[in-house]
Amino acid sequence: MKTGLHPQYAEVTITCSCGNEWVTRSTAKDSIKVDVCNACHPFFTGEQRIIDTAGRVERFRRRYNKPGE
């Protein structure tokens, strides 16, 4: 077997944008930053969040929200 062929497999800290952190092992050299994790992802939390980009969701709701329905 050749020596020095495989990358180093060391402990790294993964940080989510919600503030959740955990330690795992990876070939990455530094810490890893992710946008969503199992603590804040809508699939795991059961919450449905609509990300409103430039007021499009609100404009859609105003346009198609008909009173009396």
mmCIF file as Biopython writes it, N, C-alpha, C and O atoms, coordinates in Angstrom:
data_model
#
loop_
_atom_site.group_PDB
_atom_site.id
_atom_site.type_symbol
_atom_site.label_atom_id
_atom_site.label_alt_id
_atom_site.label_comp_id
_atom_site.label_asym_id
_atom_site.label_entity_id
_atom_site.label_seq_id
_atom_site.pdbx_PDB_ins_code
_atom_site.Cartn_x
_atom_site.Cartn_y
_atom_site.Cartn_z
_atom_site.occupancy
_atom_site.B_iso_or_equiv
_atom_site.auth_seq_id
_atom_site.auth_asym_id
_atom_site.pdbx_PDB_model_num
ATOM 1   N N  . MET A ? 1  ? 0.839   -1.181 0.000  1.0 0.0 1  A 1 
ATOM 2   C CA . MET A ? 1  ? 0.000   0.000  0.000  1.0 0.0 1  A 1 
ATOM 3   C C  . MET A ? 1  ? 0.885   1.246  0.000  1.0 0.0 1  A 1 
ATOM 4   O O  . MET A ? 1  ? 1.918   1.284  0.669  1.0 0.0 1  A 1 
ATOM 5   N N  . LYS A ? 2  ? 0.479   2.241  -0.740 1.0 0.0 2  A 1 
ATOM 6   C CA . LYS A ? 2  ? 1.221   3.491  -0.781 1.0 0.0 2  A 1 
ATOM 7   C C  . LYS A ? 2  ? 0.917   4.296  0.470  1.0 0.0 2  A 1 
ATOM 8   O O  . LYS A ? 2  ? -0.216  4.314  0.952  1.0 0.0 2  A 1 
ATOM 9   N N  . THR A ? 3  ? 1.930   4.955  0.985  1.0 0.0 3  A 1 
ATOM 10  C CA . THR A ? 3  ? 1.735   5.815  2.148  1.0 0.0 3  A 1 
ATOM 11  C C  . THR A ? 3  ? 1.473   7.239  1.684  1.0 0.0 3  A 1 
ATOM 12  O O  . THR A ? 3  ? 1.973   7.664  0.643  1.0 0.0 3  A 1 
ATOM 13  N N  . GLY A ? 4  ? 0.675   7.984  2.475  1.0 0.0 4  A 1 
ATOM 14  C CA . GLY A ? 4  ? 0.390   9.374  2.155  1.0 0.0 4  A 1 
ATOM 15  C C  . GLY A ? 4  ? -0.604  9.547  1.017  1.0 0.0 4  A 1 
ATOM 16  O O  . GLY A ? 4  ? -0.733  10.646 0.477  1.0 0.0 4  A 1 
ATOM 17  N N  . LEU A ? 5  ? -1.310  8.484  0.644  1.0 0.0 5  A 1 
ATOM 18  C CA . LEU A ? 5  ? -2.243  8.543  -0.460 1.0 0.0 5  A 1 
ATOM 19  C C  . LEU A ? 5  ? -3.589  9.153  -0.047 1.0 0.0 5  A 1 
ATOM 20  O O  . LEU A ? 5  ? -4.193  9.909  -0.808 1.0 0.0 5  A 1 
ATOM 21  N N  . HIS A ? 6  ? -4.043  8.825  1.142  1.0 0.0 6  A 1 
ATOM 22  C CA . HIS A ? 6  ? -5.351  9.278  1.600  1.0 0.0 6  A 1 
ATOM 23  C C  . HIS A ? 6  ? -5.258  10.610 2.343  1.0 0.0 6  A 1 
ATOM 24  O O  . HIS A ? 6  ? -4.259  10.874 3.013  1.0 0.0 6  A 1 
ATOM 25  N N  . PRO A ? 7  ? -6.296  11.456 2.230  1.0 0.0 7  A 1 
ATOM 26  C CA . PRO A ? 7  ? -6.276  12.731 2.958  1.0 0.0 7  A 1 
ATOM 27  C C  . PRO A ? 7  ? -6.473  12.505 4.460  1.0 0.0 7  A 1 
ATOM 28  O O  . PRO A ? 7  ? -6.954  11.455 4.887  1.0 0.0 7  A 1 
ATOM 29  N N  . GLN A ? 8  ? -6.098  13.496 5.237  1.0 0.0 8  A 1 
ATOM 30  C CA . GLN A ? 8  ? -6.262  13.420 6.688  1.0 0.0 8  A 1 
ATOM 31  C C  . GLN A ? 8  ? -7.746  13.476 7.041  1.0 0.0 8  A 1 
ATOM 32  O O  . GLN A ? 8  ? -8.499  14.265 6.470  1.0 0.0 8  A 1 
ATOM 33  N N  . TYR A ? 9  ? -8.150  12.651 7.968  1.0 0.0 9  A 1 
ATOM 34  C CA . TYR A ? 9  ? -9.540  12.566 8.404  1.0 0.0 9  A 1 
ATOM 35  C C  . TYR A ? 9  ? -9.575  13.022 9.854  1.0 0.0 9  A 1 
ATOM 36  O O  . TYR A ? 9  ? -9.343  12.233 10.770 1.0 0.0 9  A 1 
ATOM 37  N N  . ALA A ? 10 ? -9.870  14.319 10.055 1.0 0.0 10 A 1 
ATOM 38  C CA . ALA A ? 10 ? -9.769  14.904 11.389 1.0 0.0 10 A 1 
ATOM 39  C C  . ALA A ? 10 ? -11.114 15.463 11.835 1.0 0.0 10 A 1 
ATOM 40  O O  . ALA A ? 10 ? -12.053 15.555 11.044 1.0 0.0 10 A 1 
ATOM 41  N N  . GLU A ? 11 ? -11.197 15.832 13.105 1.0 0.0 11 A 1 
ATOM 42  C CA . GLU A ? 11 ? -12.416 16.428 13.650 1.0 0.0 11 A 1 
ATOM 43  C C  . GLU A ? 11 ? -12.553 17.875 13.192 1.0 0.0 11 A 1 
ATOM 44  O O  . GLU A ? 11 ? -11.588 18.639 13.220 1.0 0.0 11 A 1 
ATOM 45  N N  . VAL A ? 12 ? -13.765 18.244 12.769 1.0 0.0 12 A 1 
ATOM 46  C CA . VAL A ? 12 ? -14.077 19.609 12.377 1.0 0.0 12 A 1 
ATOM 47  C C  . VAL A ? 12 ? -15.382 20.016 13.040 1.0 0.0 12 A 1 
ATOM 48  O O  . VAL A ? 12 ? -16.190 19.166 13.414 1.0 0.0 12 A 1 
ATOM 49  N N  . THR A ? 13 ? -15.583 21.315 13.182 1.0 0.0 13 A 1 
ATOM 50  C CA . THR A ? 13 ? -16.811 21.848 13.752 1.0 0.0 13 A 1 
ATOM 51  C C  . THR A ? 13 ? -17.688 22.360 12.623 1.0 0.0 13 A 1 
ATOM 52  O O  . THR A ? 13 ? -17.245 23.142 11.782 1.0 0.0 13 A 1 
ATOM 53  N N  . ILE A ? 14 ? -18.943 21.908 12.612 1.0 0.0 14 A 1 
ATOM 54  C CA . ILE A ? 14 ? -19.909 22.372 11.618 1.0 0.0 14 A 1 
ATOM 55  C C  . ILE A ? 14 ? -20.808 23.384 12.304 1.0 0.0 14 A 1 
ATOM 56  O O  . ILE A ? 14 ? -21.353 23.109 13.373 1.0 0.0 14 A 1 
ATOM 57  N N  . THR A ? 15 ? -20.970 24.575 11.686 1.0 0.0 15 A 1 
ATOM 58  C CA . THR A ? 15 ? -21.772 25.652 12.246 1.0 0.0 15 A 1 
ATOM 59  C C  . THR A ? 15 ? -22.895 25.990 11.282 1.0 0.0 15 A 1 
ATOM 60  O O  . THR A ? 15 ? -22.661 26.235 10.098 1.0 0.0 15 A 1 
ATOM 61  N N  . CYS A ? 16 ? -24.123 26.001 11.802 1.0 0.0 16 A 1 
ATOM 62  C CA . CYS A ? 16 ? -25.286 26.355 10.993 1.0 0.0 16 A 1 
ATOM 63  C C  . CYS A ? 16 ? -25.563 27.840 11.154 1.0 0.0 16 A 1 
ATOM 64  O O  . CYS A ? 16 ? -25.106 28.460 12.115 1.0 0.0 16 A 1 
ATOM 65  N N  . SER A ? 17 ? -26.313 28.413 10.215 1.0 0.0 17 A 1 
ATOM 66  C CA . SER A ? 17 ? -26.653 29.828 10.304 1.0 0.0 17 A 1 
ATOM 67  C C  . SER A ? 17 ? -27.592 30.119 11.471 1.0 0.0 17 A 1 
ATOM 68  O O  . SER A ? 17 ? -27.689 31.265 11.910 1.0 0.0 17 A 1 
ATOM 69  N N  . CYS A ? 18 ? -28.294 29.090 11.987 1.0 0.0 18 A 1 
ATOM 70  C CA . CYS A ? 18 ? -29.183 29.283 13.131 1.0 0.0 18 A 1 
ATOM 71  C C  . CYS A ? 18 ? -28.408 29.277 14.446 1.0 0.0 18 A 1 
ATOM 72  O O  . CYS A ? 18 ? -28.981 29.583 15.491 1.0 0.0 18 A 1 
ATOM 73  N N  . GLY A ? 19 ? -27.126 28.939 14.420 1.0 0.0 19 A 1 
ATOM 74  C CA . GLY A ? 19 ? -26.305 28.942 15.624 1.0 0.0 19 A 1 
ATOM 75  C C  . GLY A ? 19 ? -26.001 27.556 16.160 1.0 0.0 19 A 1 
ATOM 76  O O  . GLY A ? 19 ? -25.209 27.418 17.092 1.0 0.0 19 A 1 
ATOM 77  N N  . ASN A ? 20 ? -26.604 26.539 15.598 1.0 0.0 20 A 1 
ATOM 78  C CA . ASN A ? 20 ? -26.372 25.168 16.032 1.0 0.0 20 A 1 
ATOM 79  C C  . ASN A ? 20 ? -24.976 24.729 15.599 1.0 0.0 20 A 1 
ATOM 80  O O  . ASN A ? 20 ? -24.574 24.964 14.459 1.0 0.0 20 A 1 
ATOM 81  N N  . GLU A ? 21 ? -24.234 24.089 16.509 1.0 0.0 21 A 1 
ATOM 82  C CA . GLU A ? 21 ? -22.888 23.604 16.205 1.0 0.0 21 A 1 
ATOM 83  C C  . GLU A ? 21 ? -22.746 22.161 16.637 1.0 0.0 21 A 1 
ATOM 84  O O  . GLU A ? 21 ? -23.345 21.747 17.630 1.0 0.0 21 A 1 
ATOM 85  N N  . TRP A ? 22 ? -21.953 21.383 15.895 1.0 0.0 22 A 1 
ATOM 86  C CA . TRP A ? 22 ? -21.623 20.030 16.296 1.0 0.0 22 A 1 
ATOM 87  C C  . TRP A ? 22 ? -20.278 19.659 15.713 1.0 0.0 22 A 1 
ATOM 88  O O  . TRP A ? 22 ? -19.800 20.279 14.763 1.0 0.0 22 A 1 
ATOM 89  N N  . VAL A ? 23 ? -19.682 18.650 16.288 1.0 0.0 23 A 1 
ATOM 90  C CA . VAL A ? 23 ? -18.350 18.205 15.884 1.0 0.0 23 A 1 
ATOM 91  C C  . VAL A ? 23 ? -18.489 16.865 15.185 1.0 0.0 23 A 1 
ATOM 92  O O  . VAL A ? 23 ? -19.197 15.977 15.658 1.0 0.0 23 A 1 
ATOM 93  N N  . THR A ? 24 ? -17.815 16.726 14.066 1.0 0.0 24 A 1 
ATOM 94  C CA . THR A ? 24 ? -17.804 15.479 13.316 1.0 0.0 24 A 1 
ATOM 95  C C  . THR A ? 24 ? -16.425 15.310 12.702 1.0 0.0 24 A 1 
ATOM 96  O O  . THR A ? 24 ? -15.529 16.121 12.937 1.0 0.0 24 A 1 
ATOM 97  N N  . ARG A ? 25 ? -16.259 14.284 11.936 1.0 0.0 25 A 1 
ATOM 98  C CA . ARG A ? 25 ? -14.979 14.053 11.275 1.0 0.0 25 A 1 
ATOM 99  C C  . ARG A ? 25 ? -15.147 14.269 9.785  1.0 0.0 25 A 1 
ATOM 100 O O  . ARG A ? 25 ? -16.163 13.891 9.201  1.0 0.0 25 A 1 
ATOM 101 N N  . SER A ? 26 ? -14.134 14.885 9.169  1.0 0.0 26 A 1 
ATOM 102 C CA . SER A ? 26 ? -14.196 15.191 7.746  1.0 0.0 26 A 1 
ATOM 103 C C  . SER A ? 26 ? -12.788 15.362 7.205  1.0 0.0 26 A 1 
ATOM 104 O O  . SER A ? 26 ? -11.824 15.480 7.962  1.0 0.0 26 A 1 
ATOM 105 N N  . THR A ? 27 ? -12.688 15.374 5.889  1.0 0.0 27 A 1 
ATOM 106 C CA . THR A ? 27 ? -11.401 15.635 5.253  1.0 0.0 27 A 1 
ATOM 107 C C  . THR A ? 27 ? -11.174 17.131 5.062  1.0 0.0 27 A 1 
ATOM 108 O O  . THR A ? 27 ? -10.096 17.541 4.631  1.0 0.0 27 A 1 
ATOM 109 N N  . ALA A ? 28 ? -12.184 17.956 5.382  1.0 0.0 28 A 1 
ATOM 110 C CA . ALA A ? 28 ? -12.023 19.408 5.306  1.0 0.0 28 A 1 
ATOM 111 C C  . ALA A ? 28 ? -11.032 19.852 6.373  1.0 0.0 28 A 1 
ATOM 112 O O  . ALA A ? 28 ? -10.993 19.286 7.466  1.0 0.0 28 A 1 
ATOM 113 N N  . LYS A ? 29 ? -10.250 20.841 6.062  1.0 0.0 29 A 1 
ATOM 114 C CA . LYS A ? 29 ? -9.207  21.266 6.989  1.0 0.0 29 A 1 
ATOM 115 C C  . LYS A ? 29 ? -9.726  22.186 8.083  1.0 0.0 29 A 1 
ATOM 116 O O  . LYS A ? 29 ? -9.260  22.119 9.221  1.0 0.0 29 A 1 
ATOM 117 N N  . ASP A ? 30 ? -10.692 23.052 7.751  1.0 0.0 30 A 1 
ATOM 118 C CA . ASP A ? 30 ? -11.205 24.013 8.727  1.0 0.0 30 A 1 
ATOM 119 C C  . ASP A ? 30 ? -12.643 23.675 9.082  1.0 0.0 30 A 1 
ATOM 120 O O  . ASP A ? 30 ? -13.157 22.616 8.720  1.0 0.0 30 A 1 
ATOM 121 N N  . SER A ? 31 ? -13.279 24.588 9.792  1.0 0.0 31 A 1 
ATOM 122 C CA . SER A ? 31 ? -14.679 24.384 10.136 1.0 0.0 31 A 1 
ATOM 123 C C  . SER A ? 31 ? -15.555 24.553 8.901  1.0 0.0 31 A 1 
ATOM 124 O O  . SER A ? 31 ? -15.161 25.197 7.929  1.0 0.0 31 A 1 
ATOM 125 N N  . ILE A ? 32 ? -16.747 23.967 8.952  1.0 0.0 32 A 1 
ATOM 126 C CA . ILE A ? 32 ? -17.687 24.003 7.832  1.0 0.0 32 A 1 
ATOM 127 C C  . ILE A ? 32 ? -18.890 24.829 8.256  1.0 0.0 32 A 1 
ATOM 128 O O  . ILE A ? 32 ? -19.404 24.654 9.361  1.0 0.0 32 A 1 
ATOM 129 N N  . LYS A ? 33 ? -19.345 25.730 7.385  1.0 0.0 33 A 1 
ATOM 130 C CA . LYS A ? 33 ? -20.525 26.544 7.658  1.0 0.0 33 A 1 
ATOM 131 C C  . LYS A ? 33 ? -21.625 26.128 6.693  1.0 0.0 33 A 1 
ATOM 132 O O  . LYS A ? 33 ? -21.409 26.051 5.484  1.0 0.0 33 A 1 
ATOM 133 N N  . VAL A ? 34 ? -22.831 25.855 7.250  1.0 0.0 34 A 1 
ATOM 134 C CA . VAL A ? 34 ? -23.962 25.430 6.431  1.0 0.0 34 A 1 
ATOM 135 C C  . VAL A ? 34 ? -25.125 26.390 6.632  1.0 0.0 34 A 1 
ATOM 136 O O  . VAL A ? 34 ? -25.192 27.093 7.640  1.0 0.0 34 A 1 
ATOM 137 N N  . ASP A ? 35 ? -26.043 26.418 5.665  1.0 0.0 35 A 1 
ATOM 138 C CA . ASP A ? 35 ? -27.203 27.308 5.730  1.0 0.0 35 A 1 
ATOM 139 C C  . ASP A ? 35 ? -28.317 26.736 6.593  1.0 0.0 35 A 1 
ATOM 140 O O  . ASP A ? 35 ? -28.912 27.466 7.386  1.0 0.0 35 A 1 
ATOM 141 N N  . VAL A ? 36 ? -28.611 25.457 6.457  1.0 0.0 36 A 1 
ATOM 142 C CA . VAL A ? 36 ? -29.684 24.824 7.224  1.0 0.0 36 A 1 
ATOM 143 C C  . VAL A ? 36 ? -29.181 23.517 7.823  1.0 0.0 36 A 1 
ATOM 144 O O  . VAL A ? 36 ? -28.274 22.878 7.290  1.0 0.0 36 A 1 
ATOM 145 N N  . CYS A ? 37 ? -29.781 23.139 8.930  1.0 0.0 37 A 1 
ATOM 146 C CA . CYS A ? 37 ? -29.445 21.878 9.580  1.0 0.0 37 A 1 
ATOM 147 C C  . CYS A ? 37 ? -30.738 21.210 10.020 1.0 0.0 37 A 1 
ATOM 148 O O  . CYS A ? 37 ? -31.823 21.708 9.719  1.0 0.0 37 A 1 
ATOM 149 N N  . ASN A ? 38 ? -30.639 20.093 10.727 1.0 0.0 38 A 1 
ATOM 150 C CA . ASN A ? 38 ? -31.836 19.393 11.155 1.0 0.0 38 A 1 
ATOM 151 C C  . ASN A ? 38 ? -32.594 20.152 12.242 1.0 0.0 38 A 1 
ATOM 152 O O  . ASN A ? 38 ? -33.751 19.825 12.507 1.0 0.0 38 A 1 
ATOM 153 N N  . ALA A ? 39 ? -31.991 21.143 12.873 1.0 0.0 39 A 1 
ATOM 154 C CA . ALA A ? 39 ? -32.675 21.926 13.903 1.0 0.0 39 A 1 
ATOM 155 C C  . ALA A ? 39 ? -33.504 23.064 13.302 1.0 0.0 39 A 1 
ATOM 156 O O  . ALA A ? 39 ? -34.432 23.549 13.949 1.0 0.0 39 A 1 
ATOM 157 N N  . CYS A ? 40 ? -33.189 23.498 12.084 1.0 0.0 40 A 1 
ATOM 158 C CA . CYS A ? 40 ? -33.910 24.634 11.515 1.0 0.0 40 A 1 
ATOM 159 C C  . CYS A ? 40 ? -34.543 24.335 10.152 1.0 0.0 40 A 1 
ATOM 160 O O  . CYS A ? 40 ? -35.248 25.192 9.617  1.0 0.0 40 A 1 
ATOM 161 N N  . HIS A ? 41 ? -34.320 23.167 9.579  1.0 0.0 41 A 1 
ATOM 162 C CA . HIS A ? 41 ? -34.905 22.841 8.274  1.0 0.0 41 A 1 
ATOM 163 C C  . HIS A ? 41 ? -36.397 22.565 8.431  1.0 0.0 41 A 1 
ATOM 164 O O  . HIS A ? 41 ? -36.790 21.838 9.344  1.0 0.0 41 A 1 
ATOM 165 N N  . PRO A ? 42 ? -37.242 23.133 7.557  1.0 0.0 42 A 1 
ATOM 166 C CA . PRO A ? 42 ? -38.697 22.957 7.684  1.0 0.0 42 A 1 
ATOM 167 C C  . PRO A ? 42 ? -39.153 21.499 7.637  1.0 0.0 42 A 1 
ATOM 168 O O  . PRO A ? 42 ? -40.170 21.173 8.249  1.0 0.0 42 A 1 
ATOM 169 N N  . PHE A ? 43 ? -38.463 20.630 6.955  1.0 0.0 43 A 1 
ATOM 170 C CA . PHE A ? 43 ? -38.859 19.228 6.891  1.0 0.0 43 A 1 
ATOM 171 C C  . PHE A ? 43 ? -38.785 18.576 8.267  1.0 0.0 43 A 1 
ATOM 172 O O  . PHE A ? 43 ? -39.655 17.781 8.625  1.0 0.0 43 A 1 
ATOM 173 N N  . PHE A ? 44 ? -37.751 18.906 9.041  1.0 0.0 44 A 1 
ATOM 174 C CA . PHE A ? 44 ? -37.570 18.298 10.346 1.0 0.0 44 A 1 
ATOM 175 C C  . PHE A ? 44 ? -38.342 19.018 11.444 1.0 0.0 44 A 1 
ATOM 176 O O  . PHE A ? 44 ? -38.747 18.382 12.418 1.0 0.0 44 A 1 
ATOM 177 N N  . THR A ? 45 ? -38.557 20.320 11.318 1.0 0.0 45 A 1 
ATOM 178 C CA . THR A ? 45 ? -39.232 21.077 12.366 1.0 0.0 45 A 1 
ATOM 179 C C  . THR A ? 45 ? -40.738 21.075 12.207 1.0 0.0 45 A 1 
ATOM 180 O O  . THR A ? 45 ? -41.454 21.316 13.180 1.0 0.0 45 A 1 
ATOM 181 N N  . GLY A ? 46 ? -41.240 20.812 11.012 1.0 0.0 46 A 1 
ATOM 182 C CA . GLY A ? 46 ? -42.678 20.813 10.778 1.0 0.0 46 A 1 
ATOM 183 C C  . GLY A ? 46 ? -43.236 22.198 10.521 1.0 0.0 46 A 1 
ATOM 184 O O  . GLY A ? 46 ? -44.444 22.347 10.341 1.0 0.0 46 A 1 
ATOM 185 N N  . GLU A ? 47 ? -42.396 23.205 10.498 1.0 0.0 47 A 1 
ATOM 186 C CA . GLU A ? 47 ? -42.822 24.572 10.233 1.0 0.0 47 A 1 
ATOM 187 C C  . GLU A ? 47 ? -42.685 24.853 8.744  1.0 0.0 47 A 1 
ATOM 188 O O  . GLU A ? 47 ? -41.754 24.380 8.090  1.0 0.0 47 A 1 
ATOM 189 N N  . GLN A ? 48 ? -43.615 25.620 8.226  1.0 0.0 48 A 1 
ATOM 190 C CA . GLN A ? 48 ? -43.513 26.026 6.835  1.0 0.0 48 A 1 
ATOM 191 C C  . GLN A ? 48 ? -43.224 27.518 6.812  1.0 0.0 48 A 1 
ATOM 192 O O  . GLN A ? 48 ? -44.041 28.329 7.249  1.0 0.0 48 A 1 
ATOM 193 N N  . ARG A ? 49 ? -42.070 27.865 6.306  1.0 0.0 49 A 1 
ATOM 194 C CA . ARG A ? 49 ? -41.687 29.262 6.190  1.0 0.0 49 A 1 
ATOM 195 C C  . ARG A ? 49 ? -41.577 29.607 4.721  1.0 0.0 49 A 1 
ATOM 196 O O  . ARG A ? 49 ? -40.942 28.888 3.949  1.0 0.0 49 A 1 
ATOM 197 N N  . ILE A ? 50 ? -42.192 30.700 4.342  1.0 0.0 50 A 1 
ATOM 198 C CA . ILE A ? 50 ? -42.095 31.167 2.971  1.0 0.0 50 A 1 
ATOM 199 C C  . ILE A ? 50 ? -41.114 32.333 2.960  1.0 0.0 50 A 1 
ATOM 200 O O  . ILE A ? 50 ? -41.313 33.332 3.650  1.0 0.0 50 A 1 
ATOM 201 N N  . ILE A ? 51 ? -40.083 32.198 2.191  1.0 0.0 51 A 1 
ATOM 202 C CA . ILE A ? 51 ? -39.087 33.255 2.102  1.0 0.0 51 A 1 
ATOM 203 C C  . ILE A ? 51 ? -39.600 34.289 1.116  1.0 0.0 51 A 1 
ATOM 204 O O  . ILE A ? 51 ? -39.759 34.001 -0.070 1.0 0.0 51 A 1 
ATOM 205 N N  . ASP A ? 52 ? -39.857 35.487 1.605  1.0 0.0 52 A 1 
ATOM 206 C CA . ASP A ? 52 ? -40.425 36.549 0.784  1.0 0.0 52 A 1 
ATOM 207 C C  . ASP A ? 52 ? -39.295 37.321 0.114  1.0 0.0 52 A 1 
ATOM 208 O O  . ASP A ? 52 ? -38.520 38.011 0.776  1.0 0.0 52 A 1 
ATOM 209 N N  . THR A ? 53 ? -39.214 37.195 -1.193 1.0 0.0 53 A 1 
ATOM 210 C CA . THR A ? 53 ? -38.181 37.878 -1.962 1.0 0.0 53 A 1 
ATOM 211 C C  . THR A ? 53 ? -38.800 39.090 -2.632 1.0 0.0 53 A 1 
ATOM 212 O O  . THR A ? 53 ? -39.630 38.951 -3.530 1.0 0.0 53 A 1 
ATOM 213 N N  . ALA A ? 54 ? -38.412 40.250 -2.211 1.0 0.0 54 A 1 
ATOM 214 C CA . ALA A ? 54 ? -38.839 41.527 -2.803 1.0 0.0 54 A 1 
ATOM 215 C C  . ALA A ? 54 ? -40.351 41.705 -2.751 1.0 0.0 54 A 1 
ATOM 216 O O  . ALA A ? 54 ? -40.926 42.323 -3.647 1.0 0.0 54 A 1 
ATOM 217 N N  . GLY A ? 55 ? -41.005 41.174 -1.719 1.0 0.0 55 A 1 
ATOM 218 C CA . GLY A ? 55 ? -42.437 41.379 -1.543 1.0 0.0 55 A 1 
ATOM 219 C C  . GLY A ? 55 ? -43.321 40.595 -2.488 1.0 0.0 55 A 1 
ATOM 220 O O  . GLY A ? 55 ? -44.504 40.910 -2.619 1.0 0.0 55 A 1 
ATOM 221 N N  . ARG A ? 56 ? -42.788 39.594 -3.145 1.0 0.0 56 A 1 
ATOM 222 C CA . ARG A ? 56 ? -43.568 38.843 -4.126 1.0 0.0 56 A 1 
ATOM 223 C C  . ARG A ? 56 ? -44.686 38.032 -3.481 1.0 0.0 56 A 1 
ATOM 224 O O  . ARG A ? 56 ? -45.784 37.941 -4.031 1.0 0.0 56 A 1 
ATOM 225 N N  . VAL A ? 57 ? -44.416 37.448 -2.326 1.0 0.0 57 A 1 
ATOM 226 C CA . VAL A ? 57 ? -45.439 36.644 -1.665 1.0 0.0 57 A 1 
ATOM 227 C C  . VAL A ? 57 ? -46.591 37.535 -1.222 1.0 0.0 57 A 1 
ATOM 228 O O  . VAL A ? 57 ? -47.756 37.182 -1.408 1.0 0.0 57 A 1 
ATOM 229 N N  . GLU A ? 58 ? -46.279 38.672 -0.645 1.0 0.0 58 A 1 
ATOM 230 C CA . GLU A ? 58 ? -47.329 39.594 -0.199 1.0 0.0 58 A 1 
ATOM 231 C C  . GLU A ? 58 ? -48.134 40.117 -1.393 1.0 0.0 58 A 1 
ATOM 232 O O  . GLU A ? 58 ? -49.356 40.241 -1.306 1.0 0.0 58 A 1 
ATOM 233 N N  . ARG A ? 59 ? -47.468 40.418 -2.489 1.0 0.0 59 A 1 
ATOM 234 C CA . ARG A ? 59 ? -48.170 40.891 -3.682 1.0 0.0 59 A 1 
ATOM 235 C C  . ARG A ? 59 ? -49.089 39.796 -4.235 1.0 0.0 59 A 1 
ATOM 236 O O  . ARG A ? 59 ? -50.197 40.095 -4.681 1.0 0.0 59 A 1 
ATOM 237 N N  . PHE A ? 60 ? -48.649 38.547 -4.214 1.0 0.0 60 A 1 
ATOM 238 C CA . PHE A ? 60 ? -49.478 37.434 -4.659 1.0 0.0 60 A 1 
ATOM 239 C C  . PHE A ? 60 ? -50.709 37.292 -3.765 1.0 0.0 60 A 1 
ATOM 240 O O  . PHE A ? 60 ? -51.821 37.102 -4.257 1.0 0.0 60 A 1 
ATOM 241 N N  . ARG A ? 61 ? -50.504 37.385 -2.449 1.0 0.0 61 A 1 
ATOM 242 C CA . ARG A ? 61 ? -51.631 37.252 -1.518 1.0 0.0 61 A 1 
ATOM 243 C C  . ARG A ? 61 ? -52.639 38.380 -1.694 1.0 0.0 61 A 1 
ATOM 244 O O  . ARG A ? 61 ? -53.844 38.140 -1.615 1.0 0.0 61 A 1 
ATOM 245 N N  . ARG A ? 62 ? -52.175 39.599 -1.931 1.0 0.0 62 A 1 
ATOM 246 C CA . ARG A ? 62 ? -53.098 40.716 -2.150 1.0 0.0 62 A 1 
ATOM 247 C C  . ARG A ? 62 ? -53.882 40.535 -3.443 1.0 0.0 62 A 1 
ATOM 248 O O  . ARG A ? 62 ? -55.077 40.824 -3.495 1.0 0.0 62 A 1 
ATOM 249 N N  . ARG A ? 63 ? -53.213 40.061 -4.479 1.0 0.0 63 A 1 
ATOM 250 C CA . ARG A ? 63 ? -53.845 39.931 -5.780 1.0 0.0 63 A 1 
ATOM 251 C C  . ARG A ? 63 ? -54.922 38.843 -5.783 1.0 0.0 63 A 1 
ATOM 252 O O  . ARG A ? 63 ? -55.988 39.034 -6.367 1.0 0.0 63 A 1 
ATOM 253 N N  . TYR A ? 64 ? -54.656 37.713 -5.142 1.0 0.0 64 A 1 
ATOM 254 C CA . TYR A ? 64 ? -55.564 36.573 -5.224 1.0 0.0 64 A 1 
ATOM 255 C C  . TYR A ? 64 ? -56.392 36.346 -3.969 1.0 0.0 64 A 1 
ATOM 256 O O  . TYR A ? 64 ? -57.130 35.363 -3.903 1.0 0.0 64 A 1 
ATOM 257 N N  . ASN A ? 65 ? -56.298 37.202 -2.990 1.0 0.0 65 A 1 
ATOM 258 C CA . ASN A ? 65 ? -57.101 37.082 -1.790 1.0 0.0 65 A 1 
ATOM 259 C C  . ASN A ? 65 ? -58.446 37.778 -2.041 1.0 0.0 65 A 1 
ATOM 260 O O  . ASN A ? 65 ? -58.555 39.004 -2.008 1.0 0.0 65 A 1 
ATOM 261 N N  . LYS A ? 66 ? -59.446 36.961 -2.289 1.0 0.0 66 A 1 
ATOM 262 C CA . LYS A ? 66 ? -60.759 37.514 -2.593 1.0 0.0 66 A 1 
ATOM 263 C C  . LYS A ? 66 ? -61.632 37.438 -1.338 1.0 0.0 66 A 1 
ATOM 264 O O  . LYS A ? 66 ? -61.762 36.364 -0.751 1.0 0.0 66 A 1 
ATOM 265 N N  . PRO A ? 67 ? -62.233 38.556 -0.914 1.0 0.0 67 A 1 
ATOM 266 C CA . PRO A ? 67 ? -63.080 38.514 0.280  1.0 0.0 67 A 1 
ATOM 267 C C  . PRO A ? 67 ? -64.322 37.667 0.045  1.0 0.0 67 A 1 
ATOM 268 O O  . PRO A ? 67 ? -64.845 37.612 -1.068 1.0 0.0 67 A 1 
ATOM 269 N N  . GLY A ? 68 ? -64.785 37.015 1.090  1.0 0.0 68 A 1 
ATOM 270 C CA . GLY A ? 68 ? -65.975 36.209 1.004  1.0 0.0 68 A 1 
ATOM 271 C C  . GLY A ? 68 ? -65.731 34.763 0.642  1.0 0.0 68 A 1 
ATOM 272 O O  . GLY A ? 68 ? -66.682 33.999 0.481  1.0 0.0 68 A 1 
ATOM 273 N N  . GLU A ? 69 ? -64.478 34.370 0.512  1.0 0.0 69 A 1 
ATOM 274 C CA . GLU A ? 69 ? -64.196 32.959 0.193  1.0 0.0 69 A 1 
ATOM 275 C C  . GLU A ? 69 ? -63.726 32.230 1.394  1.0 0.0 69 A 1 
ATOM 276 O O  . GLU A ? 69 ? -63.441 31.035 1.318  1.0 0.0 69 A 1 
#
